[in-house]
Amino acid sequence: MRKVVINTCFGGFSLSPLARDMLVDARGGDWGGYDEWDYPRHCPHLVRIVEELGPRANGRCADLDTRTLRGNKYRIEEYDGREWIEQPDDPVSWIEIETGG
């Protein structure tokens, strides 16, 4: 069972300083010049930290939560910073334009 971290409110994905420090420690103590967007959202350390800290993991204008995947493929879509997960087996509703006179 794989989980993914997303931001569930308008604003954008970001980690609190506490969550960021915990991620650095979990990854071996070296941030390496990266920021939180450089880590995959399915990173087990990131998922664990967000679930452990709850609202204390939220950075500025963020409301982080985890979602469980049904498979092993996903993409994160967003609108004004609010994110959701799309997976290959999600139903797609196509709008068909009728042709002709």
N, CA, C and O atoms as a printed pandas DataFrame, in Angstrom:
     atom_number atom_name residue_name chain_id  residue_number  x_coord  y_coord  z_coord
0              1         N          MET        A               1    0.845   -1.173    0.000
1              2        CA          MET        A               1    0.000    0.000    0.000
2              3         C          MET        A               1    0.894    1.242    0.000
3              4         O          MET        A               1    1.665    1.454    0.936
4              5         N          ARG        A               2    0.791    2.048   -1.035
5              6        CA          ARG        A               2    1.574    3.270   -1.161
6              7         C          ARG        A               2    0.714    4.470   -0.833
7              8         O          ARG        A               2   -0.472    4.502   -1.160
8              9         N          LYS        A               3    1.308    5.452   -0.189
9             10        CA          LYS        A               3    0.625    6.697    0.126
10            11         C          LYS        A               3    1.370    7.854   -0.504
11            12         O          LYS        A               3    2.565    7.773   -0.791
12            13         N          VAL        A               4    0.627    8.942   -0.713
13            14        CA          VAL        A               4    1.149   10.138   -1.344
14            15         C          VAL        A               4    0.695   11.341   -0.521
15            16         O          VAL        A               4   -0.422   11.360   -0.003
16            17         N          VAL        A               5    1.559   12.338   -0.404
17            18        CA          VAL        A               5    1.217   13.568    0.311
18            19         C          VAL        A               5    0.737   14.613   -0.684
19            20         O          VAL        A               5    1.372   14.847   -1.711
20            21         N          ILE        A               6   -0.403   15.244   -0.365
21            22        CA          ILE        A               6   -0.914   16.338   -1.188
22            23         C          ILE        A               6   -1.330   17.500   -0.296
23            24         O          ILE        A               6   -1.512   17.348    0.912
24            25         N          ASN        A               7   -1.475   18.656   -0.919
25            26        CA          ASN        A               7   -2.005   19.835   -0.253
26            27         C          ASN        A               7   -3.491   19.921   -0.576
27            28         O          ASN        A               7   -3.868   19.929   -1.748
28            29         N          THR        A               8   -4.336   19.984    0.444
29            30        CA          THR        A               8   -5.785   19.913    0.228
30            31         C          THR        A               8   -6.480   21.274    0.284
31            32         O          THR        A               8   -7.710   21.331    0.302
32            33         N          CYS        A               9   -5.723   22.361    0.311
33            34        CA          CYS        A               9   -6.356   23.681    0.331
34            35         C          CYS        A               9   -5.707   24.564   -0.726
35            36         O          CYS        A               9   -4.636   24.253   -1.246
36            37         N          PHE        A              10   -6.372   25.664   -1.028
37            38        CA          PHE        A              10   -5.775   26.637   -1.944
38            39         C          PHE        A              10   -4.577   27.269   -1.253
39            40         O          PHE        A              10   -4.622   27.544   -0.054
40            41         N          GLY        A              11   -3.542   27.493   -1.979
41            42        CA          GLY        A              11   -2.327   28.077   -1.422
42            43         C          GLY        A              11   -1.100   27.413   -2.002
43            44         O          GLY        A              11   -0.404   28.019   -2.817
44            45         N          GLY        A              12   -0.819   26.202   -1.612
45            46        CA          GLY        A              12    0.315   25.493   -2.182
46            47         C          GLY        A              12    0.985   24.566   -1.193
47            48         O          GLY        A              12    0.887   24.741    0.022
48            49         N          PHE        A              13    1.662   23.588   -1.734
49            50        CA          PHE        A              13    2.381   22.597   -0.939
50            51         C          PHE        A              13    3.593   23.251   -0.291
51            52         O          PHE        A              13    4.409   23.872   -0.972
52            53         N          SER        A              14    3.709   23.112    1.008
53            54        CA          SER        A              14    4.921   23.511    1.711
54            55         C          SER        A              14    4.943   22.839    3.074
55            56         O          SER        A              14    3.904   22.516    3.649
56            57         N          LEU        A              15    6.146   22.640    3.571
57            58        CA          LEU        A              15    6.347   22.010    4.876
58            59         C          LEU        A              15    6.674   23.059    5.928
59            60         O          LEU        A              15    7.262   24.098    5.629
60            61         N          SER        A              16    6.287   22.773    7.152
61            62        CA          SER        A              16    6.690   23.608    8.269
62            63         C          SER        A              16    8.176   23.413    8.511
63            64         O          SER        A              16    8.744   22.412    8.072
64            65         N          PRO        A              17    8.826   24.358    9.207
65            66        CA          PRO        A              17   10.244   24.150    9.546
66            67         C          PRO        A              17   10.482   22.848   10.318
67            68         O          PRO        A              17   11.486   22.170   10.101
68            69         N          LEU        A              18    9.561   22.501   11.215
69            70        CA          LEU        A              18    9.700   21.254   11.974
70            71         C          LEU        A              18    9.669   20.042   11.048
71            72         O          LEU        A              18   10.517   19.156   11.156
72            73         N          ALA        A              19    8.703   19.999   10.148
73            74        CA          ALA        A              19    8.590   18.872    9.217
74            75         C          ALA        A              19    9.803   18.814    8.296
75            76         O          ALA        A              19   10.306   17.733    7.990
76            77         N          ARG        A              20   10.260   19.955    7.867
77            78        CA          ARG        A              20   11.430   19.999    6.997
78            79         C          ARG        A              20   12.666   19.471    7.721
79            80         O          ARG        A              20   13.441   18.702    7.154
80            81         N          ASP        A              21   12.848   19.890    8.988
81            82        CA          ASP        A              21   13.980   19.385    9.777
82            83         C          ASP        A              21   13.891   17.875    9.973
83            84         O          ASP        A              21   14.900   17.175    9.893
84            85         N          MET        A              22   12.692   17.377   10.229
85            86        CA          MET        A              22   12.512   15.931   10.401
86            87         C          MET        A              22   12.830   15.189    9.111
87            88         O          MET        A              22   13.408   14.103    9.147
88            89         N          LEU        A              23   12.455   15.770    7.964
89            90        CA          LEU        A              23   12.755   15.141    6.680
90            91         C          LEU        A              23   14.259   15.108    6.442
91            92         O          LEU        A              23   14.793   14.111    5.955
92            93         N          VAL        A              24   14.935   16.186    6.782
93            94        CA          VAL        A              24   16.394   16.227    6.656
94            95         C          VAL        A              24   17.022   15.132    7.514
95            96         O          VAL        A              24   17.893   14.397    7.049
96            97         N          ASP        A              25   16.580   15.024    8.760
97            98        CA          ASP        A              25   17.129   13.996    9.652
98            99         C          ASP        A              25   16.860   12.589    9.119
99           100         O          ASP        A              25   17.738   11.726    9.152
100          101         N          ALA        A              26   15.650   12.367    8.632
101          102        CA          ALA        A              26   15.289   11.043    8.119
102          103         C          ALA        A              26   16.090   10.683    6.873
103          104         O          ALA        A              26   16.373    9.511    6.625
104          105         N          ARG        A              27   16.451   11.685    6.101
105          106        CA          ARG        A              27   17.202   11.453    4.861
106          107         C          ARG        A              27   18.707   11.454    5.084
107          108         O          ARG        A              27   19.472   11.426    4.119
108          109         N          GLY        A              28   19.146   11.484    6.341
109          110        CA          GLY        A              28   20.569   11.391    6.616
110          111         C          GLY        A              28   21.215   12.687    7.056
111          112         O          GLY        A              28   22.441   12.768    7.132
112          113         N          GLY        A              29   20.425   13.697    7.345
113          114        CA          GLY        A              29   20.965   14.924    7.902
114          115         C          GLY        A              29   21.535   15.906    6.914
115          116         O          GLY        A              29   22.190   16.863    7.328
116          117         N          ASP        A              30   21.319   15.719    5.617
117          118        CA          ASP        A              30   21.849   16.657    4.635
118          119         C          ASP        A              30   20.730   17.112    3.710
119          120         O          ASP        A              30   20.196   16.320    2.934
120          121         N          TRP        A              31   20.380   18.381    3.793
121          122        CA          TRP        A              31   19.312   18.904    2.922
122          123         C          TRP        A              31   19.824   18.996    1.497
123          124         O          TRP        A              31   19.046   18.855    0.555
124          125         N          GLY        A              32   21.100   19.228    1.322
125          126        CA          GLY        A              32   21.727   19.197    0.007
126          127         C          GLY        A              32   21.288   20.287   -0.939
127          128         O          GLY        A              32   21.403   20.122   -2.153
128          129         N          GLY        A              33   20.788   21.399   -0.427
129          130        CA          GLY        A              33   20.369   22.482   -1.306
130          131         C          GLY        A              33   19.018   22.258   -1.963
131          132         O          GLY        A              33   18.589   23.070   -2.783
132          133         N          TYR        A              34   18.348   21.180   -1.620
133          134        CA          TYR        A              34   17.043   20.899   -2.200
134          135         C          TYR        A              34   15.953   21.570   -1.377
135          136         O          TYR        A              34   16.185   21.999   -0.246
136          137         N          ASP        A              35   14.786   21.653   -1.946
137          138        CA          ASP        A              35   13.636   22.094   -1.163
138          139         C          ASP        A              35   12.600   20.974   -1.166
139          140         O          ASP        A              35   12.799   19.934   -1.795
140          141         N          GLU        A              36   11.500   21.195   -0.463
141          142        CA          GLU        A              36   10.531   20.116   -0.288
142          143         C          GLU        A              36    9.910   19.631   -1.595
143          144         O          GLU        A              36    9.396   18.514   -1.653
144          145         N          TRP        A              37    9.950   20.443   -2.634
145          146        CA          TRP        A              37    9.357   20.037   -3.917
146          147         C          TRP        A              37   10.241   19.047   -4.663
147          148         O          TRP        A              37    9.795   18.408   -5.616
148          149         N          ASP        A              38   11.495   18.918   -4.233
149          150        CA          ASP        A              38   12.409   18.000   -4.914
150          151         C          ASP        A              38   12.264   16.551   -4.464
151          152         O          ASP        A              38   12.830   15.650   -5.083
152          153         N          TYR        A              39   11.518   16.325   -3.402
153          154        CA          TYR        A              39   11.307   14.967   -2.917
154          155         C          TYR        A              39   10.006   14.429   -3.484
155          156         O          TYR        A              39    9.010   15.152   -3.524
156          157         N          PRO        A              40    9.989   13.180   -3.924
157          158        CA          PRO        A              40    8.729   12.626   -4.438
158          159         C          PRO        A              40    7.681   12.591   -3.335
159          160         O          PRO        A              40    8.000   12.331   -2.175
160          161         N          ARG        A              41    6.458   12.847   -3.693
161          162        CA          ARG        A              41    5.380   12.900   -2.712
162          163         C          ARG        A              41    5.086   11.538   -2.113
163          164         O          ARG        A              41    4.392   11.455   -1.100
164          165         N          HIS        A              42    5.592   10.470   -2.709
165          166        CA          HIS        A              42    5.409    9.134   -2.146
166          167         C          HIS        A              42    6.609    8.713   -1.291
167          168         O          HIS        A              42    6.684    7.562   -0.863
168          169         N          CYS        A              43    7.536    9.622   -1.041
169          170        CA          CYS        A              43    8.693    9.339   -0.192
170          171         C          CYS        A              43    8.183    8.843    1.164
171          172         O          CYS        A              43    7.430    9.554    1.828
172          173         N          PRO        A              44    8.577    7.642    1.585
173          174        CA          PRO        A              44    8.068    7.096    2.848
174          175         C          PRO        A              44    8.351    7.991    4.050
175          176         O          PRO        A              44    7.543    8.055    4.976
176          177         N          HIS        A              45    9.484    8.678    4.044
177          178        CA          HIS        A              45    9.801    9.588    5.149
178          179         C          HIS        A              45    8.823   10.752    5.183
179          180         O          HIS        A              45    8.329   11.128    6.246
180          181         N          LEU        A              46    8.549   11.318    4.022
181          182        CA          LEU        A              46    7.615   12.445    3.940
182          183         C          LEU        A              46    6.229   12.027    4.392
183          184         O          LEU        A              46    5.592   12.739    5.168
184          185         N          VAL        A              47    5.755   10.894    3.923
185          186        CA          VAL        A              47    4.433   10.386    4.303
186          187         C          VAL        A              47    4.357   10.186    5.813
187          188         O          VAL        A              47    3.398   10.616    6.453
188          189         N          ARG        A              48    5.362    9.538    6.377
189          190        CA          ARG        A              48    5.373    9.278    7.815
190          191         C          ARG        A              48    5.347   10.578    8.616
191          192         O          ARG        A              48    4.605   10.696    9.590
192          193         N          ILE        A              49    6.151   11.542    8.208
193          194        CA          ILE        A              49    6.244   12.815    8.929
194          195         C          ILE        A              49    4.921   13.569    8.886
195          196         O          ILE        A              49    4.483   14.105    9.903
196          197         N          VAL        A              50    4.287   13.616    7.732
197          198        CA          VAL        A              50    3.000   14.309    7.613
198          199         C          VAL        A              50    1.938   13.616    8.458
199          200         O          VAL        A              50    1.121   14.281    9.096
200          201         N          GLU        A              51    1.943   12.289    8.466
201          202        CA          GLU        A              51    0.959   11.571    9.283
202          203         C          GLU        A              51    1.249   11.724   10.775
203          204         O          GLU        A              51    0.317   11.836   11.571
204          205         N          GLU        A              52    2.515   11.731   11.164
205          206        CA          GLU        A              52    2.863   11.889   12.581
206          207         C          GLU        A              52    2.544   13.283   13.101
207          208         O          GLU        A              52    1.980   13.430   14.185
208          209         N          LEU        A              53    2.901   14.300   12.335
209          210        CA          LEU        A              53    2.748   15.674   12.799
210          211         C          LEU        A              53    1.344   16.231   12.618
211          212         O          LEU        A              53    0.943   17.151   13.330
212          213         N          GLY        A              54    0.603   15.683   11.676
213          214        CA          GLY        A              54   -0.721   16.246   11.402
214          215         C          GLY        A              54   -0.584   17.709   10.991
215          216         O          GLY        A              54    0.268   18.028   10.161
216          217         N          PRO        A              55   -1.407   18.619   11.554
217          218        CA          PRO        A              55   -1.375   20.031   11.156
218          219         C          PRO        A              55   -0.024   20.724   11.399
219          220         O          PRO        A              55    0.271   21.742   10.773
220          221         N          ARG        A              56    0.782   20.181   12.294
221          222        CA          ARG        A              56    2.097   20.783   12.545
222          223         C          ARG        A              56    3.062   20.586   11.379
223          224         O          ARG        A              56    4.126   21.204   11.356
224          225         N          ALA        A              57    2.711   19.734   10.407
225          226        CA          ALA        A              57    3.541   19.541    9.216
226          227         C          ALA        A              57    3.279   20.618    8.166
227          228         O          ALA        A              57    4.070   20.792    7.239
228          229         N          ASN        A              58    2.172   21.335    8.312
229          230        CA          ASN        A              58    1.764   22.310    7.300
230          231         C          ASN        A              58    2.684   23.513    7.266
231          232         O          ASN        A              58    2.980   24.126    8.292
232          233         N          GLY        A              59    3.132   23.839    6.051
233          234        CA          GLY        A              59    3.851   25.084    5.849
234          235         C          GLY        A              59    2.855   26.207    5.634
235          236         O          GLY        A              59    1.655   26.047    5.856
236          237         N          ARG        A              60    3.369   27.337    5.202
237          238        CA          ARG        A              60    2.523   28.507    4.978
238          239         C          ARG        A              60    1.485   28.213    3.893
239          240         O          ARG        A              60    1.835   27.740    2.812
240          241         N          CYS        A              61    0.238   28.487    4.173
241          242        CA          CYS        A              61   -0.872   28.303    3.229
242          243         C          CYS        A              61   -1.009   26.854    2.769
243          244         O          CYS        A              61   -1.382   26.610    1.621
244          245         N          ALA        A              62   -0.722   25.909    3.623
245          246        CA          ALA        A              62   -0.827   24.492    3.260
246          247         C          ALA        A              62   -1.697   23.749    4.260
247          248         O          ALA        A              62   -1.766   24.106    5.436
248          249         N          ASP        A              63   -2.352   22.723    3.778
249          250        CA          ASP        A              63   -3.107   21.781    4.604
250          251         C          ASP        A              63   -2.780   20.400    4.050
251          252         O          ASP        A              63   -3.483   19.894    3.175
252          253         N          LEU        A              64   -1.725   19.797    4.555
253          254        CA          LEU        A              64   -1.207   18.549    4.000
254          255         C          LEU        A              64   -1.961   17.346    4.527
255          256         O          LEU        A              64   -2.388   17.310    5.681
256          257         N          ASP        A              65   -2.115   16.366    3.661
257          258        CA          ASP        A              65   -2.773   15.120    4.017
258          259         C          ASP        A              65   -2.207   14.028    3.123
259          260         O          ASP        A              65   -1.538   14.313    2.130
260          261         N          THR        A              66   -2.476   12.782    3.477
261          262        CA          THR        A              66   -2.025   11.662    2.653
262          263         C          THR        A              66   -3.221   11.001    1.979
263          264         O          THR        A              66   -4.341   11.028    2.489
264          265         N          ARG        A              67   -2.956   10.415    0.837
265          266        CA          ARG        A              67   -3.946    9.638    0.103
266          267         C          ARG        A              67   -3.332    8.289   -0.222
267          268         O          ARG        A              67   -2.146    8.198   -0.538
268          269         N          THR        A              68   -4.142    7.243   -0.143
269          270        CA          THR        A              68   -3.683    5.890   -0.459
270          271         C          THR        A              68   -3.913    5.616   -1.941
271          272         O          THR        A              68   -5.000    5.853   -2.467
272          273         N          LEU        A              69   -2.893    5.121   -2.594
273          274        CA          LEU        A              69   -2.996    4.787   -4.016
274          275         C          LEU        A              69   -3.616    3.415   -4.201
275          276         O          LEU        A              69   -3.489    2.540   -3.344
276          277         N          ARG        A              70   -4.284    3.236   -5.321
277          278        CA          ARG        A              70   -4.841    1.927   -5.672
278          279         C          ARG        A              70   -3.819    1.080   -6.428
279          280         O          ARG        A              70   -3.938   -0.145   -6.473
280          281         N          GLY        A              71   -2.845    1.710   -7.003
281          282        CA          GLY        A              71   -1.822    0.995   -7.768
282          283         C          GLY        A              71   -0.466    1.621   -7.516
283          284         O          GLY        A              71   -0.181    2.088   -6.414
284          285         N          ASN        A              72    0.379    1.627   -8.556
285          286        CA          ASN        A              72    1.714    2.183   -8.379
286          287         C          ASN        A              72    2.002    3.345   -9.318
287          288         O          ASN        A              72    3.159    3.726   -9.497
288          289         N          LYS        A              73    0.949    3.916   -9.924
289          290        CA          LYS        A              73    1.106    5.076  -10.798
290          291         C          LYS        A              73    0.156    6.165  -10.332
291          292         O          LYS        A              73   -0.975    5.895   -9.928
292          293         N          TYR        A              74    0.637    7.403  -10.394
293          294        CA          TYR        A              74   -0.208    8.533  -10.028
294          295         C          TYR        A              74    0.374    9.804  -10.636
295          296         O          TYR        A              74    1.524    9.840  -11.075
296          297         N          ARG        A              75   -0.437   10.821  -10.649
297          298        CA          ARG        A              75    0.049   12.161  -10.920
298          299         C          ARG        A              75   -0.734   13.115  -10.042
299          300         O          ARG        A              75   -1.894   12.872   -9.709
300          301         N          ILE        A              76   -0.092   14.182   -9.681
301          302        CA          ILE        A              76   -0.731   15.190   -8.850
302          303         C          ILE        A              76   -1.176   16.328   -9.760
303          304         O          ILE        A              76   -0.378   16.903  -10.500
304          305         N          GLU        A              77   -2.441   16.633   -9.690
305          306        CA          GLU        A              77   -3.007   17.770  -10.411
306          307         C          GLU        A              77   -3.323   18.848   -9.384
307          308         O          GLU        A              77   -3.517   18.555   -8.204
308          309         N          GLU        A              78   -3.374   20.088   -9.837
309          310        CA          GLU        A              78   -3.655   21.158   -8.892
310          311         C          GLU        A              78   -4.369   22.317   -9.563
311          312         O          GLU        A              78   -4.286   22.511  -10.776
312          313         N          TYR        A              79   -5.069   23.077   -8.744
313          314        CA          TYR        A              79   -5.682   24.323   -9.168
314          315         C          TYR        A              79   -5.455   25.314   -8.041
315          316         O          TYR        A              79   -5.926   25.094   -6.925
316          317         N          ASP        A              80   -4.744   26.399   -8.310
317          318        CA          ASP        A              80   -4.418   27.418   -7.310
318          319         C          ASP        A              80   -3.810   26.824   -6.043
319          320         O          ASP        A              80   -4.069   27.305   -4.940
320          321         N          GLY        A              81   -3.007   25.784   -6.202
321          322        CA          GLY        A              81   -2.322   25.174   -5.078
322          323         C          GLY        A              81   -3.056   24.028   -4.416
323          324         O          GLY        A              81   -2.448   23.246   -3.685
324          325         N          ARG        A              82   -4.355   23.913   -4.658
325          326        CA          ARG        A              82   -5.135   22.791   -4.112
326          327         C          ARG        A              82   -4.904   21.589   -5.014
327          328         O          ARG        A              82   -5.084   21.678   -6.229
328          329         N          GLU        A              83   -4.508   20.470   -4.428
329          330        CA          GLU        A              83   -4.077   19.310   -5.207
330          331         C          GLU        A              83   -5.011   18.117   -5.050
331          332         O          GLU        A              83   -5.733   17.989   -4.061
332          333         N          TRP        A              84   -4.972   17.255   -6.050
333          334        CA          TRP        A              84   -5.666   15.972   -5.995
334          335         C          TRP        A              84   -4.851   14.973   -6.797
335          336         O          TRP        A              84   -4.012   15.335   -7.622
336          337         N          ILE        A              85   -5.125   13.703   -6.527
337          338        CA          ILE        A              85   -4.416   12.599   -7.181
338          339         C          ILE        A              85   -5.249   12.076   -8.336
339          340         O          ILE        A              85   -6.459   11.895   -8.207
340          341         N          GLU        A              86   -4.598   11.835   -9.463
341          342        CA          GLU        A              86   -5.219   11.117  -10.576
342          343         C          GLU        A              86   -4.418    9.846  -10.802
343          344         O          GLU        A              86   -3.188    9.840  -10.754
344          345         N          GLN        A              87   -5.165    8.754  -11.054
345          346        CA          GLN        A              87   -4.539    7.460  -11.299
346          347         C          GLN        A              87   -5.057    6.895  -12.622
347          348         O          GLN        A              87   -6.139    7.266  -13.076
348          349         N          PRO        A              88   -4.286    5.997  -13.241
349          350        CA          PRO        A              88   -4.655    5.497  -14.566
350          351         C          PRO        A              88   -6.062    4.902  -14.658
351          352         O          PRO        A              88   -6.687    4.964  -15.717
352          353         N          ASP        A              89   -6.565    4.327  -13.564
353          354        CA          ASP        A              89   -7.878    3.691  -13.647
354          355         C          ASP        A              89   -9.026    4.634  -13.268
355          356         O          ASP        A              89  -10.171    4.195  -13.162
356          357         N          ASP        A              90   -8.730    5.931  -13.060
357          358        CA          ASP        A              90   -9.806    6.887  -12.782
358          359         C          ASP        A              90  -10.699    7.022  -14.007
359          360         O          ASP        A              90  -10.204    7.078  -15.133
360          361         N          PRO        A              91  -12.007    7.073  -13.797
361          362        CA          PRO        A              91  -12.905    7.250  -14.949
362          363         C          PRO        A              91  -12.741    8.661  -15.517
363          364         O          PRO        A              91  -12.599    9.634  -14.776
364          365         N          VAL        A              92  -12.763    8.744  -16.807
365          366        CA          VAL        A              92  -12.659   10.029  -17.487
366          367         C          VAL        A              92  -13.983   10.292  -18.200
367          368         O          VAL        A              92  -14.484    9.441  -18.935
368          369         N          SER        A              93  -14.532   11.459  -17.976
369          370        CA          SER        A              93  -15.773   11.838  -18.656
370          371         C          SER        A              93  -15.407   12.757  -19.828
371          372         O          SER        A              93  -14.958   13.888  -19.639
372          373         N          TRP        A              94  -15.610   12.243  -21.026
373          374        CA          TRP        A              94  -15.317   13.011  -22.208
374          375         C          TRP        A              94  -16.569   13.746  -22.666
375          376         O          TRP        A              94  -17.674   13.206  -22.602
376          377         N          ILE        A              95  -16.393   14.961  -23.121
377          378        CA          ILE        A              95  -17.479   15.717  -23.722
378          379         C          ILE        A              95  -17.318   15.581  -25.219
379          380         O          ILE        A              95  -16.280   15.932  -25.780
380          381         N          GLU        A              96  -18.343   15.074  -25.856
381          382        CA          GLU        A              96  -18.280   14.861  -27.292
382          383         C          GLU        A              96  -19.092   15.938  -27.995
383          384         O          GLU        A              96  -20.252   16.179  -27.659
384          385         N          ILE        A              97  -18.470   16.578  -28.971
385          386        CA          ILE        A              97  -19.117   17.612  -29.737
386          387         C          ILE        A              97  -19.703   16.972  -30.985
387          388         O          ILE        A              97  -18.995   16.348  -31.776
388          389         N          GLU        A              98  -20.993   17.136  -31.142
389          390        CA          GLU        A              98  -21.623   16.573  -32.328
390          391         C          GLU        A              98  -21.219   17.347  -33.561
391          392         O          GLU        A              98  -21.135   18.576  -33.547
392          393         N          THR        A              99  -20.971   16.609  -34.627
393          394        CA          THR        A              99  -20.585   17.253  -35.881
394          395         C          THR        A              99  -21.776   17.266  -36.810
395          396         O          THR        A              99  -22.735   16.514  -36.639
396          397         N          GLY        A             100  -21.693   18.110  -37.766
397          398        CA          GLY        A             100  -22.770   18.189  -38.745
398          399         C          GLY        A             100  -23.580   19.458  -38.595
399          400         O          GLY        A             100  -23.331   20.300  -37.733
400          401         N          GLY        A             101  -24.554   19.552  -39.469
401          402        CA          GLY        A             101  -25.359   20.759  -39.603
402          403         C          GLY        A             101  -26.336   20.948  -38.568
403          404         O          GLY        A             101  -27.069   21.937  -38.585
